[in-house]
Amino acid sequence: MKNIYKLTFTVVIGLLGMISCDLEEYPYGFYSEDNFYKTEADAESAVNYIYDAITYIEYSRTIVFLGDMNTDDMNPKGDAAADTKNLDGWSINSFRTNMHLANLFKYSYIAINRANAVIKKVAEMNIDEGLKNRYLGEAYFMRGYSYFNLARNFGRVPIHLAPVEKLSEATQPPAATLDEMWDRIIVDFTEAGNLLPYYPAPVAGRADRAAAHSFLAKSYLYIASSKEHGVPEYINMTHDVEEYYQKAVEFAGKVVDNPEQSVFGFSNNLLDIYDVEKPNGPEHIFIMSMDRTGENEGQYSKISKMYIPYVSGATIYLRQGDTDEMIPSHDGWGEYRTSIPFYNSFEAGDRRKEWLIVDRVYDASGNLSASYSDGRLEYPFCRKFIDPHFMGDKTSTRPYLMRYSDVALIYAEAAGPTTKAYELVNSIRARAGLGDLPSGLDKNTFRETVLNERRYELSFEGDRCYDLRRWNRLHTEIAEAREQGLTANDMVFYPIPSIETDLNPNY
């Protein structure tokens, strides 16, 4: 599959200079308006350029660093970089200079500025109306997606609704309230949902109406659950908790309970979800588009190297589920390590452990090469990111930014113990080889059960930290936080990176 982010124009000249050492320079990353935005191909290239901002290695890896590494489900390797260890250990005094945080901030605003350019210029173009709406919808989606991630991590940040073309335009203050911050996210995802079509089949790397509705539902759930559980600052938001839970049900329902949306659904087999040859599978509402044929990292992926430990420097083989079929993989660097207490916490018979976390590897003849039990495999590793057709370090493994199962669990948590909610959760459990949830659960117990289900279904996909944060449990469930006596106020948001505050006096 050709990578959609390979741009066909040469006027793209670099990255947005939201972070620059020279305050007198203009931001980078702009097209010349005199010779661009003339044709439909120009508009599509500009939209691809927005998506391109989140495939940078520094950004794509923050999904794991900020979503999983800082929880008790994952550990860094012993000689990991200091910034990684500080995130894992919740060393909050180091966060202002942490480059993982700075990269999320930087690349989010690169995407926002590129989206704003498309919103401004494509609206003025004389092109096919359907294509215009689609391109504008994708731009609104990506702007909403970027602010969604900024809000979950940093809280109130500056809101830019037009391209920043001079550095003086970049130094505005953050949103006055969390209400203003999240209202903007909801408006952008709503506008994206109004403009975007349902595609006739999933398209890896692109957002459609189902993606917009999925993130809209996730936004409503985030606000409602954060306020209900007394998360600092969210407790003061003006939005009504029950109204927002119902909004989450409404928009998740447009994906999981809507006859107009027949493209996305549950994959019947766990391994199919993570098969790199099936990027357009029914689970994949929004995933990154990376392909081993790309020229630069970001166009291709090395994500698999991060999860797999070093074994022998040669090809290793993994058993496919409970069959005798073997598939090859390179071994790796061992950056993202499964926590052993988490590994041991799965229910007996859960295929999400038995099939998707590897505790033994084989040679080409099917002979055991190393296992966790014999000590030759350092840790049981996640195999959600495996490419059997790897080309050296180059793979087609892609981050999963929104899966159908995530939306199903959003619906279930927001709705409580309804018939539909039980049906969705039980479908996920059945695929994992588990029995149904107990019937007759009250709303609070049911929601707690769904939260627990999210931990196992979405493991290693960058969600756990945010789930704990919106349930106001980071300070109670993260061992390093308890040891340091950190509070919910300490952990609700990361500080704005110092490289940003040094340049913007309005923070």
Secondary structure, 3 states (H helix, E strand, C coil): CCCCCCCCCCCCCCCCCCCCCCCCCCCCCCCCCCCCCCCHHHHHHHHHHHHHCCCCHHHHCHHHHHHHHCCCCEEECCCCCHHHHHHHCCCHHHHHHCHHHHHHHHHHHHHHHHHHHHHHHHCCCCCCHHHHHHHHHHHHHHHHHHHHHHHHHHCCCCCCCCCCCCHHHHCCCCCCCHHHHHHHHHHHHHHHHHHCCCCCCCCCCCCCHHHHHHHHHHHHHHHHHHHHCCCCCHHHCCCCHHHHHHHHHHHHHHHHCCCCCCCCCCCCCHHHHCCCCCCCCCCEEEECCCCCCCCCECCEECHHHHHCCCCCCCCEEEECCCCCCEEEECCCCCCEEECHHHHCCCCCCCHHHHCCEECEEECCCCCEEEECCCCCCCCCEECCCCCCCCECCEECCCCEEEEHHHHHHHHHHHHCCCHHHHHHHHHHHHHCCCCCCCCCCCHHHHHHHHHHHHHHHCCCCCCHHHHHHHCCCHHHHCHHHHHHCCCHHHHCCCCCCHHHHCCCCCC
